[in-house]
Amino acid sequence: MILSRLVSLLILALGVGWASPGFATKFMPLLADTTYRDTDPSPSPDGKWLAFQSNRGGSSQIWIMLAQGGQLRQVTAEPESSQVPGSQRIPTRVMTPNWAPDGKSILFISTRAGQYNIYSIPIEGGEAKPLSNAAGSQRFAVYSPDGSKICFPSSRLQPNSLYGFNLYLMDAKGEIAGPPARRLTFSEASPGHPVWSYDGKWIAYVAKDFDTTKTVSVGGGMQAKQSAMFSQFRVFKMAVGGGPEVKLTGVKAGDPSEDTWPSWSPNGKQIAFGRNTGGKQSIWVLDVTTKRAFMLTGDGNCMKPTFSYDGNAIYYTKLINGKDEDIWVASDFTTVAPTRPRASAKK
């Protein structure tokens, strides 16, 4: 038993994930170097391409590459700097690409006009089209499976608040050319990073998990009522038509970890997400029905997981030396929770 425990600990230390046929056995870098920052991987609907954010062209832009590696091409040409009201010009931030269901265009976020807003660009080239132009920040935007709607978090009603986000829905043509976005959540928990289930019925997202009736320690010997500032992000889900918010992670009381970046599997049964525990970030896989979560990577520097189009791989970002981000892929697995043997009785 002692030897088995040591082997399990060694496996996790090496970042090989669970020692079970149900979980990944291959971890391979797709883009690994010490020169560029490559992050935010997003596979195309047909599985052929991978979109990502990179500074390899000298500034933050959206690129695509063959999903198996090679043949890189820059898609966006956002300005290197932008003017923020009341401030000097600062580097433009371009991030979080997401594909249209037909694979012909990509949503992304840019600060080209000062604020974070949503844009769409054809993958074959052309001018980026603004889809939002609201106050505050519009972040991670994603199409519904049928391509008719876009869900995104926005702080438009509280533009100066760090935790003033809620989720919104707008038509695929955007709210500049179409009707204003409709608010989906009415929360003080700052929900963000929405992802649709493949049947179009649910949206998973992260939100702060707190109870205002609780008093918590805020450091320095001080205490305060729990709020968004003094709580952790967890993964939730909500019916697209509205309804109660269902908490999926952090269901065990006293869990100090924080959960980010959910990605729904094509079969709808699992959600991959990033988990930060004590400053170490790993990829986990959650069984949506049982709410049991299992670690996939264990080396403490992996984040931003995204399922492949067929659910047989997970792309993610790996942080090297605390500053260089590379894109990796975990493959040769099915997301089925491993059967773990009961501990044998002491003799």
C-alpha positions in Angstrom: 0.0 0.0 0.0 2.8 2.4 0.8 4.5 1.7 -2.5 1.2 2.3 -4.4 0.8 5.6 -2.6 4.3 6.7 -3.5 3.7 5.8 -7.1 0.5 7.9 -7.2 2.3 10.9 -5.7 5.1 10.6 -8.2 2.6 10.5 -11.1 1.1 13.7 -9.9 4.5 15.4 -9.4 5.4 14.6 -13.0 2.2 16.1 -14.3 1.0 12.9 -15.8 -2.5 13.1 -14.4 -4.5 10.2 -12.9 -3.0 6.7 -13.3 -6.2 5.4 -14.9 -7.2 4.4 -18.4 -10.0 6.9 -18.1 -7.7 9.9 -18.2 -5.1 11.4 -20.4 -1.9 9.5 -21.1 -0.3 11.9 -23.5 0.7 15.5 -22.8 2.2 17.2 -25.8 3.3 20.7 -26.6 1.9 22.2 -29.8 3.6 25.5 -29.4 6.5 25.5 -27.0 9.3 28.1 -27.0 10.8 30.8 -24.8 10.2 33.7 -27.1 6.5 34.1 -27.6 3.4 34.2 -25.3 0.8 31.8 -26.9 -2.5 31.3 -25.0 -6.3 31.1 -25.1 -6.6 28.0 -27.4 -9.9 27.5 -29.2 -10.4 24.6 -31.7 -12.5 25.0 -34.8 -15.8 23.2 -35.1 -14.4 20.7 -37.7 -11.3 20.1 -35.5 -8.9 21.1 -38.3 -7.7 24.5 -36.8 -6.8 26.0 -33.5 -7.2 29.7 -32.9 -5.1 31.3 -30.2 -3.8 34.7 -28.9 -0.1 35.4 -29.4 2.5 38.2 -29.4 4.7 36.4 -32.0 4.0 39.1 -34.5 5.3 41.8 -32.2 1.9 42.7 -30.7 -1.1 40.9 -29.3 -3.1 39.3 -32.1 -5.3 36.3 -33.0 -3.6 33.5 -34.9 -4.7 30.1 -36.2 -2.7 26.9 -36.8 -3.4 23.4 -37.8 -4.7 21.5 -34.8 -1.9 18.9 -35.0 0.7 21.6 -35.2 2.3 23.7 -37.9 1.1 26.2 -40.6 0.6 29.3 -38.5 -1.2 32.3 -39.8 -2.1 35.7 -38.3 -5.8 36.5 -38.6 -6.2 39.9 -36.9 -4.3 43.1 -37.5 -5.4 45.2 -34.5 -3.4 48.4 -33.8 -0.5 48.0 -31.5 -1.7 50.7 -29.2 -5.0 52.4 -28.3 -6.1 55.6 -26.7 -7.8 55.3 -23.3 -9.9 58.3 -22.3 -8.0 60.4 -19.8 -4.8 58.4 -20.3 -1.9 58.0 -22.7 -1.9 55.5 -25.4 -1.4 51.9 -24.1 -0.8 48.6 -25.9 -3.9 47.1 -27.4 -5.1 43.9 -25.8 -6.5 41.2 -28.1 -7.7 38.0 -26.6 -10.0 35.0 -26.2 -10.9 33.9 -29.8 -14.0 31.7 -30.3 -15.2 30.2 -33.5 -18.6 30.7 -35.2 -20.4 27.3 -35.5 -19.9 27.4 -39.3 -16.1 27.8 -38.9 -16.0 30.9 -41.2 -15.3 33.6 -38.6 -13.9 34.1 -35.1 -15.1 36.2 -32.2 -12.5 38.0 -30.2 -12.1 40.8 -27.7 -10.0 43.9 -28.4 -9.3 47.2 -26.7 -8.6 49.0 -30.0 -11.2 51.7 -29.1 -10.0 51.9 -25.4 -12.7 49.7 -23.8 -12.9 45.9 -24.0 -15.4 45.1 -26.8 -16.4 42.2 -29.0 -15.4 41.9 -32.7 -15.8 39.3 -35.4 -13.4 38.6 -38.3 -13.5 36.2 -41.2 -10.7 33.6 -41.0 -9.9 34.1 -44.7 -9.0 37.7 -44.0 -10.8 41.0 -44.0 -11.7 43.8 -41.7 -12.8 43.1 -38.1 -16.4 44.0 -37.4 -17.3 45.5 -34.1 -20.3 43.8 -32.5 -20.5 45.8 -29.2 -19.7 49.3 -28.2 -20.8 49.6 -24.6 -19.4 51.2 -21.5 -17.3 49.1 -19.1 -15.9 45.9 -20.4 -17.3 43.2 -22.6 -15.2 40.0 -22.3 -15.2 36.3 -23.3 -17.8 36.1 -26.1 -19.2 32.8 -27.4 -21.8 31.7 -30.0 -24.7 29.5 -29.2 -24.5 26.1 -30.9 -26.9 27.1 -33.7 -25.0 30.4 -34.3 -28.0 32.6 -33.6 -26.9 34.2 -30.3 -23.8 35.4 -28.6 -23.3 35.2 -24.8 -20.8 37.4 -23.0 -20.1 39.1 -19.6 -20.4 42.8 -19.4 -19.9 45.5 -16.7 -21.8 48.1 -18.7 -24.1 48.9 -15.7 -21.1 49.2 -13.3 -18.2 50.2 -15.6 -15.9 51.2 -12.7 -16.5 48.1 -10.6 -14.1 45.2 -10.6 -16.9 42.8 -9.8 -19.7 44.5 -11.7 -20.2 41.9 -14.5 -23.3 40.0 -15.5 -24.1 37.8 -18.5 -25.8 39.1 -21.6 -27.2 37.6 -24.8 -27.2 39.4 -28.1 -28.1 38.4 -31.7 -25.3 37.0 -33.8 -25.1 40.2 -35.9 -24.3 42.1 -32.8 -26.0 44.9 -30.9 -24.5 47.7 -33.1 -26.4 46.4 -36.1 -29.2 44.7 -34.1 -31.2 45.1 -30.9 -29.4 45.8 -27.6 -28.1 42.8 -25.7 -30.5 41.2 -23.2 -29.3 40.7 -19.6 -29.3 37.0 -18.6 -28.1 37.1 -15.0 -29.0 39.5 -12.2 -26.2 38.8 -9.7 -23.6 40.5 -7.5 -21.3 37.5 -8.0 -19.6 38.9 -11.2 -20.4 35.9 -13.5 -18.1 35.5 -16.4 -16.5 33.2 -19.0 -19.8 31.6 -20.3 -19.8 28.4 -22.4 -22.8 26.7 -24.0 -23.7 23.1 -23.6 -23.7 21.4 -27.0 -27.5 20.9 -26.9 -27.9 24.6 -26.4 -29.9 24.3 -23.2 -27.4 25.3 -20.6 -24.7 27.9 -20.1 -21.8 27.1 -17.7 -19.8 30.0 -16.3 -17.7 31.1 -13.3 -19.0 33.4 -10.6 -18.0 34.4 -7.1 -19.5 32.1 -4.4 -20.3 34.0 -1.2 -22.9 34.3 1.6 -23.4 37.8 2.9 -24.6 36.4 6.3 -21.1 34.9 6.9 -18.2 36.8 8.6 -14.8 36.0 7.2 -11.2 36.9 7.9 -9.8 39.5 5.4 -6.3 39.6 6.7 -4.4 41.7 9.2 -6.6 40.3 12.0 -9.7 42.0 10.5 -13.0 40.4 9.7 -15.9 41.5 7.4 -19.1 40.2 5.9 -18.4 37.9 3.0 -18.6 39.6 -0.4 -17.4 39.1 -4.0 -14.0 40.5 -3.0 -13.5 38.0 -0.2 -14.7 34.8 -1.9 -13.6 32.4 -4.6 -14.8 31.9 -8.2 -16.7 28.6 -8.8 -18.2 26.9 -11.8 -22.0 27.3 -12.1 -24.6 26.4 -14.8 -27.9 28.0 -15.7 -30.7 27.2 -18.2 -30.5 29.5 -21.2 -34.1 30.6 -20.7 -33.3 31.7 -17.1 -33.8 30.0 -13.7 -31.8 29.1 -10.7 -28.0 29.2 -10.7 -26.6 25.7 -10.0 -23.2 25.5 -8.3 -21.1 22.7 -9.8 -17.7 23.1 -8.0 -16.7 24.0 -4.5 -19.6 22.0 -3.1 -17.5 20.9 -0.2 -17.4 23.4 2.6 -14.0 25.0 3.4 -12.5 24.3 0.0 -9.8 27.1 -0.5 -9.3 26.6 -4.2 -10.6 28.9 -7.0 -12.1 27.6 -10.3 -11.8 29.3 -13.7 -12.2 28.8 -17.5 -14.9 26.1 -17.9 -15.2 24.1 -21.1 -18.2 21.8 -21.8 -17.5 18.4 -23.4 -19.4 17.6 -26.6 -21.3 14.8 -24.9 -22.5 17.3 -22.2 -21.4 15.0 -19.4 -18.2 16.7 -18.3 -16.8 20.2 -17.9 -13.0 20.8 -17.9 -11.9 23.8 -15.8 -8.8 25.3 -14.3 -8.3 25.1 -10.5 -5.9 27.4 -8.5 -4.9 26.0 -5.2 -2.3 27.8 -3.2 -1.0 29.5 -6.3 -0.7 26.3 -8.2 -2.9 25.9 -11.3 -4.1 22.6 -12.7 -6.6 21.2 -15.1 -9.6 19.3 -13.7 -12.5 17.4 -15.2 -15.9 17.6 -13.6 -18.7 15.1 -13.9 -21.8 17.4 -14.3 -24.2 14.9 -12.8 -22.3 13.7 -9.7 -20.4 17.0 -9.3 -17.2 14.9 -8.7 -14.1 16.5 -10.1 -10.8 14.8 -10.9 -7.3 16.2 -11.6 -6.0 15.9 -15.1 -2.7 17.7 -14.8 -0.8 17.9 -11.6 2.3 20.0 -12.1 0.8 23.3 -10.9 1.3 25.5 -14.0 -1.6 24.6 -16.4 -4.7 26.6 -17.1 -7.4 27.6 -19.7 -8.6 24.1 -20.8 -10.8 23.7 -23.9 -12.2 20.5 -25.2 -11.5 19.5 -28.8 -14.4 19.3 -31.2 -14.8 15.6 -30.6 -14.1 15.5 -26.9 -11.1 13.3 -27.3 -8.5 15.9 -26.3 -8.2 19.0 -24.2 -6.1 22.0 -25.3 -4.6 24.1 -22.5 -2.0 26.7 -21.7 1.1 25.9 -19.7 3.1 28.5 -17.9 6.8 28.1 -18.0 9.2 29.9 -15.6 6.3 32.1 -14.4 6.1 34.2 -17.6 6.2 32.2 -20.9 2.9 30.7 -22.0 2.8 27.7 -24.3 -0.1 25.7 -25.8 -0.3 22.0 -25.0 -2.8 19.2 -25.7 -3.8 16.3 -23.5 -5.0 13.3 -25.6 -5.7 9.6 -25.6 -8.3 9.7 -23.0 -12.0 9.6 -22.4 -13.5 11.8 -19.6 -14.9 9.0 -17.5 -14.3 9.2 -13.8 -11.8 6.4 -12.8 -13.0 3.7 -10.5 -10.9 4.0 -7.4 -10.5 0.9 -5.2 -11.6 1.2 -1.6 -8.8 1.4 0.9 -8.1 -2.0 2.3 -8.8 -2.6 5.9 -5.8 -2.4 8.2 -4.5 -5.8 9.3 
